Amino acid sequence: MFATVGKWVQECERCSFAKLPSVRATAPIGHLLASRPLEVVAMDFTLLEKATDGKENVLVLTDVFTKFTVAVPTRDQKAVTVAKVLTKEWFQKFGIPMRLHSDQGRNFEGEVIKELCILYGVKKSRTTAYHPQGNAQCERFNRTMHNRLSTLTDQKKKRWPEYLQKLVYVYNVTPHSSTGFSPYALLFGQEPRLPVDFLLGIGLEEGGLPTTEWVQVHRERLLQAHQLANQNLQQAAHERKRRLDKKVRGKSLQLSQRVLLRDHGMGRRKIHDAWKSEIFVVVEIPDQDGGPYVIKPENGGAPFRVNRAEIKEHLTPVQQAPRASIRLPEFQFQRRESSSDDTDESSSEDEVTGNGVRWANSSSGRRRVTNFPRQRPQRQGAGTHSNLHHLPRGPSASVQSVVVSENFMLSLVDRLLKRTE
């Protein structure tokens, strides 16, 4: 019975569109990795408090392999602003990347960015909708930046753009836990000279190598650093996947399976359906390493990528059986008109057997007459109220005292009537 009721609730069509699951489904984690500098550059916007110069946005650009990051304060998040910052702060300083990666914001997916990518020969990729984990490198730097800027005093927080570049420089010259090298060293091939080096007396080696030999040594060291950093990235990604895949919830979906898509409505939609009423079909599933699903509308439409947490299995609605109509038995009563002759005849022909059963003989036949005795209560004082006038009495008062009180009241009423006469 319990399993039947549970299955009925799970397959309820109205509940499947309106309710969210108690445990959110998750898929095995995937990774955005690169094997060399400028292979993938990720970008993202973050919003801070408005500074004294009117800037409140920060465009973050980070190289996925080296973790080298550039953060530029801006007044808005328009696509034109993104194109200008990319050209001036990255393309002209560090080179043109092979691919740009971002979320699905209009400022990153507009015609301006598309034309920029065509002009410079850059590929463009994006995350799935409502899944910021797909751009984890930028999101992780944003958290670091927020934590560091939050330690400023209230007066300095109003001028946070002045301290942003110092924060970014410290981040770039600090060894990263995933690669084991600083982003600066992996991008430029040498460690930066810091102010602390002068205090410790650390400088350039005397008697430097010739130019040709130095270039060869520098190249070998850089290639060795890139290989070691790549190994460290792969190992860190494997360890991260092993740890996070333990939290995977929900079963995997199959090809051609019908699914529902999450409805992220804007505004006040407290009682709105959590899932779209349109049915979708899975057309591509990820491999064992994780990744998004590809679905398309069942009634026809373009396929698109979506994260596992944004879809759920659509169970076939329960076909409710028609209710059987209950017919009450029909009783037909035949009225028998009796005459005085029949009554006299039946009464005269009544017969009582030895066991006390009374039989009535009539022209229609012999029938048994059952007389039900009238039931009367057998208790003493039945039919009389114990306290007719609801006089006050204690819990130990007897019926006799109540009767005396009633007689006293009756006599008192008689006296009052006589006086009025």
C-alpha positions in Angstrom: 0.0 0.0 0.0 2.8 2.4 0.9 4.7 1.7 -2.4 1.5 2.2 -4.4 0.7 5.5 -2.8 4.4 6.7 -3.3 4.3 5.7 -6.9 1.0 7.5 -7.4 2.4 10.7 -5.9 5.6 10.6 -8.0 3.6 10.2 -11.2 1.1 12.9 -10.4 1.3 15.3 -13.4 0.3 18.4 -11.4 2.9 17.7 -8.7 5.6 17.0 -11.2 5.3 20.5 -12.7 4.8 22.4 -9.5 7.2 20.9 -7.0 11.0 20.8 -6.6 12.7 17.6 -5.5 13.9 17.6 -1.9 17.4 16.5 -3.1 18.8 18.4 -6.1 20.1 16.2 -8.8 23.8 16.6 -9.7 26.0 15.1 -12.4 29.7 14.1 -12.2 31.9 17.1 -12.2 33.7 18.3 -15.3 36.8 20.4 -15.7 37.8 23.4 -17.9 41.6 22.7 -18.4 44.3 24.0 -20.7 47.7 22.6 -21.5 49.6 25.9 -22.4 49.3 29.6 -21.9 46.8 31.6 -23.9 44.9 28.5 -24.9 41.7 29.5 -22.9 41.0 32.9 -21.4 37.9 33.1 -19.1 36.1 36.3 -18.4 33.4 37.4 -16.0 31.8 40.5 -14.4 31.4 41.2 -10.7 29.6 44.0 -9.0 31.0 45.9 -6.0 30.0 49.0 -4.1 30.0 52.2 -6.0 33.3 54.0 -5.6 34.0 57.7 -5.5 34.8 57.8 -9.2 31.5 56.2 -10.1 32.9 52.8 -11.0 31.2 49.7 -9.5 31.9 46.9 -12.0 35.0 44.8 -12.4 35.8 42.8 -15.6 38.0 39.8 -14.7 40.2 38.2 -17.3 42.1 35.1 -16.3 44.3 32.6 -18.2 43.0 29.1 -17.4 46.5 27.4 -17.6 48.8 29.9 -15.9 46.0 31.5 -13.6 47.4 34.9 -14.6 44.6 37.4 -14.0 43.7 41.0 -15.0 40.9 42.9 -13.3 39.7 46.2 -14.8 37.2 48.5 -13.1 34.4 49.8 -15.4 31.4 52.0 -15.2 29.0 49.6 -17.0 28.8 46.0 -18.3 28.1 46.8 -21.9 29.4 44.6 -24.8 31.3 47.6 -26.2 33.1 48.0 -22.8 34.1 44.3 -22.9 35.5 44.6 -26.4 37.6 47.7 -25.5 39.0 46.1 -22.3 39.8 42.8 -24.1 41.7 44.6 -26.9 43.5 47.1 -24.7 44.3 45.2 -21.6 44.9 41.7 -22.9 45.3 41.3 -26.7 47.8 44.2 -27.0 49.7 43.3 -23.8 49.8 39.5 -23.6 48.7 38.2 -27.0 45.6 36.8 -28.6 44.1 33.7 -27.0 42.8 30.7 -28.9 39.5 30.7 -27.1 37.4 33.0 -24.9 35.1 31.4 -22.3 32.3 33.2 -20.4 28.7 32.8 -19.2 25.6 33.4 -21.3 25.4 37.1 -20.5 24.3 39.4 -23.3 27.4 41.5 -23.0 29.5 38.3 -23.8 27.2 36.8 -26.4 26.3 40.0 -28.4 27.1 40.8 -31.9 30.0 43.0 -30.9 31.9 40.2 -29.2 31.1 37.9 -32.2 32.6 40.3 -34.6 35.6 40.8 -32.4 36.2 37.0 -32.3 35.9 36.8 -36.1 38.3 39.7 -36.5 41.0 38.2 -34.3 40.3 34.5 -35.2 39.3 33.6 -31.6 36.9 30.8 -30.8 34.0 31.4 -28.3 32.6 29.1 -25.7 30.1 29.6 -22.9 28.7 27.9 -19.8 25.3 26.3 -19.5 22.5 28.5 -18.2 22.2 29.0 -14.4 25.5 27.1 -13.8 28.3 29.4 -12.6 30.4 26.4 -11.8 31.2 26.2 -15.5 33.4 29.3 -15.1 34.9 28.3 -11.8 38.3 30.0 -12.4 36.8 33.5 -12.5 34.4 32.7 -9.8 37.2 31.6 -7.5 39.2 34.8 -8.1 36.1 36.9 -7.5 35.8 35.3 -4.0 39.5 36.0 -3.3 39.1 39.6 -4.5 36.0 40.1 -2.4 37.6 38.7 0.7 40.7 40.9 0.4 38.8 44.1 -0.4 36.5 43.6 2.5 39.4 44.0 4.9 39.8 47.7 3.9 38.6 50.4 6.2 35.3 52.2 5.5 37.2 55.2 4.0 39.4 53.1 1.8 36.5 50.9 0.6 35.1 54.0 -1.1 38.3 54.1 -3.2 38.6 50.4 -3.8 39.8 50.9 -7.5 43.0 52.4 -6.2 43.9 49.1 -4.3 42.6 46.7 -6.9 45.7 46.6 -9.0 47.9 46.0 -6.0 45.7 43.1 -5.0 45.9 41.6 -8.5 49.7 41.9 -8.6 50.1 40.1 -5.3 47.8 37.3 -6.6 49.8 36.9 -9.8 53.2 36.7 -8.1 52.0 34.2 -5.4 52.4 30.4 -6.2 49.1 28.8 -7.0 48.1 25.6 -5.2 47.0 23.9 -8.4 50.1 24.5 -10.5 52.8 24.9 -7.9 54.1 28.0 -9.7 53.1 31.6 -9.6 51.0 32.8 -12.6 53.7 35.4 -13.4 56.4 32.8 -13.7 54.3 30.5 -16.0 53.4 33.3 -18.3 56.8 35.2 -18.5 59.2 32.3 -17.8 60.9 33.9 -14.8 60.1 34.8 -11.3 59.3 38.5 -10.6 61.6 40.7 -8.6 59.8 41.8 -5.5 60.6 44.6 -3.1 61.5 42.0 -0.5 64.3 40.8 -2.7 66.2 44.1 -2.1 65.9 43.7 1.6 67.2 40.1 1.5 70.0 40.9 -0.9 68.7 38.7 -3.7 69.6 40.1 -7.1 70.7 39.0 -10.5 73.5 36.4 -10.7 76.9 37.9 -11.5 78.5 36.9 -14.8 75.4 36.1 -16.7 75.3 33.7 -19.6 75.6 34.7 -23.2 72.4 35.7 -24.9 72.1 32.6 -27.1 72.9 30.2 -24.2 70.6 32.1 -21.9 67.7 31.8 -24.4 68.2 28.1 -24.6 68.4 27.6 -20.9 65.4 29.9 -20.4 63.4 27.9 -23.0 64.2 24.6 -21.4 63.3 25.8 -17.9 60.0 27.3 -19.2 59.0 24.0 -21.0 59.9 22.0 -17.9 57.8 24.4 -15.7 54.9 24.0 -18.1 55.1 20.2 -18.1 55.2 20.1 -14.3 52.4 22.6 -13.9 50.3 20.6 -16.4 50.9 17.4 -14.3 49.9 19.3 -11.1 46.8 20.6 -12.8 45.7 17.1 -13.9 46.4 15.7 -10.4 44.5 18.5 -8.7 41.6 18.0 -11.1 41.5 14.3 -10.5 41.6 14.7 -6.7 38.8 17.4 -6.9 36.7 15.1 -9.1 37.1 12.2 -6.7 36.1 14.3 -3.7 33.1 16.0 -5.4 31.7 13.0 -7.2 30.8 11.5 -3.9 28.1 14.1 -3.6 26.5 13.2 -6.9 22.7 12.8 -6.5 20.1 11.5 -8.9 20.3 8.8 -11.6 21.7 9.3 -15.1 19.4 10.1 -17.9 19.3 8.0 -21.1 18.9 8.9 -24.8 15.4 9.8 -26.0 14.2 10.1 -22.4 11.5 12.6 -21.7 12.6 15.4 -19.3 11.3 18.6 -17.7 13.3 21.9 -17.8 13.6 24.2 -14.8 11.6 27.4 -15.0 13.6 30.3 -13.6 10.9 33.0 -13.5 11.7 36.6 -12.7 9.8 38.6 -10.1 7.2 37.4 -7.6 6.6 33.8 -8.6 6.3 32.2 -5.2 3.5 29.8 -6.3 4.5 29.5 -9.9 5.3 26.1 -11.4 8.9 25.1 -10.8 9.2 23.3 -14.2 8.1 24.3 -17.7 5.0 22.6 -19.1 6.8 21.8 -22.3 8.3 18.3 -22.6 11.9 17.9 -23.8 13.9 14.9 -25.1 17.5 14.0 -24.4 19.5 13.8 -27.6 23.0 13.6 -26.2 24.4 12.4 -22.9 27.8 13.3 -21.3 30.7 10.8 -21.0 32.0 9.4 -17.7 34.1 12.5 -17.1 31.0 14.6 -16.7 29.6 17.4 -18.8 26.2 18.9 -19.9 23.3 17.2 -21.5 21.9 18.2 -24.9 18.1 18.3 -25.1 15.5 19.6 -27.5 11.7 20.2 -27.4 9.6 17.1 -28.0 7.4 18.9 -30.5 10.4 20.2 -32.5 13.0 22.8 -32.0 16.7 23.5 -31.8 18.8 21.4 -29.4 20.7 23.2 -26.6 23.1 22.3 -23.7 21.9 22.2 -20.1 23.3 21.1 -16.8 21.9 18.0 -15.0 20.6 20.0 -12.1 18.3 22.0 -14.5 16.3 18.9 -15.8 14.5 16.0 -14.3 12.9 12.8 -15.5 9.3 13.2 -16.6 7.3 10.2 -15.5 4.3 9.0 -17.4 1.2 10.5 -15.7 -1.0 8.0 -13.9 -4.0 7.0 -16.0 -6.9 7.2 -13.5 -9.4 4.4 -13.9 -13.0 5.5 -14.3 -15.0 5.2 -11.1 -17.6 2.5 -11.1 -21.1 3.6 -10.5 -22.8 2.0 -7.5 -26.3 1.0 -8.1 -28.5 0.6 -5.1 -30.9 -2.4 -5.2 -34.4 -1.3 -6.2 -37.1 -2.4 -3.9 -40.6 -2.7 -5.2 -43.3 -2.3 -2.7 -46.7 -3.7 -3.5 -49.5 -2.1 -1.6 -52.1 -4.5 -0.4 -55.6 -3.2 0.2 -57.3 -5.1 2.9 -61.0 -5.1 3.6 -62.8 -5.5 6.8 -63.7 -9.0 5.8 -60.0 -10.0 5.4 -59.3 -8.4 8.7 -62.0 -10.3 10.5 -61.0 -13.4 8.6 -57.4 -13.1 9.5 -58.1 -12.2 13.1 -60.5 -15.0 13.5 -58.1 -17.6 12.0 -55.0 -16.6 14.1 -53.4 -19.6 15.6 -50.9 -19.9 18.5 -48.6 -22.9 18.5 -47.2 -24.6 21.6 -43.9 -22.7 21.4 -45.7 -19.3 21.6 -45.4 -18.4 17.9 -48.4 -16.8 16.5 -49.6 -17.7 13.0 -52.1 -15.8 10.9 -54.2 -17.7 8.4 -55.7 -15.8 5.5 -56.8 -16.4 1.9 -53.3 -15.6 0.6 -51.7 -18.3 2.9 -50.3 -18.8 6.3 -47.8 -16.2 7.6 -46.0 -15.7 10.9 -46.9 -12.8 13.0 -44.1 -11.3 15.1 -44.9 -9.0 17.9 -41.9 -7.0 19.2 -42.4 -6.1 22.8 -42.1 -2.4 23.6 -38.8 -1.7 25.4 -39.1 0.3 28.6 -36.2 1.4 30.9 -35.9 -0.8 34.0 -34.1 1.7 36.3 -35.9 3.1 39.3 -37.3 6.7 38.8 -37.3 6.4 35.1 -39.1 9.3 33.4 -38.7 11.8 36.3 -36.0 14.5 36.4 -33.8 14.4 39.4 -33.5 18.2 39.6 -36.3 19.7 37.6 -35.7 23.3 38.6 -31.9 23.0 38.6 -31.5 23.9 42.2 -28.0 24.1 43.6 -26.8 21.1 45.4 -23.6 19.6 46.6 -21.9 16.6 45.2 -23.1 14.5 48.1 -26.7 15.6 47.9 -29.3 12.8 47.6 -32.3 12.5 45.5 -34.5 12.7 48.6 -33.1 16.2 49.5 -33.9 17.3 46.0 -37.5 16.2 46.3 -37.9 18.0 49.6 -36.5 21.2 48.0 -39.0 20.9 45.2 -41.9 20.5 47.6 -40.7 23.5 49.5 -40.6 25.6 46.4 -44.1 24.5 45.4 -45.5 25.4 48.8 -43.8 28.8 48.6 -45.3 29.5 45.2 -48.8 28.6 46.5 -48.4 31.1 49.4 -47.4 33.8 47.1 -50.4 33.2 44.9 -52.8 33.3 47.8 -51.4 36.6 49.0 -51.9 38.1 45.5 -55.5 37.0 45.6 
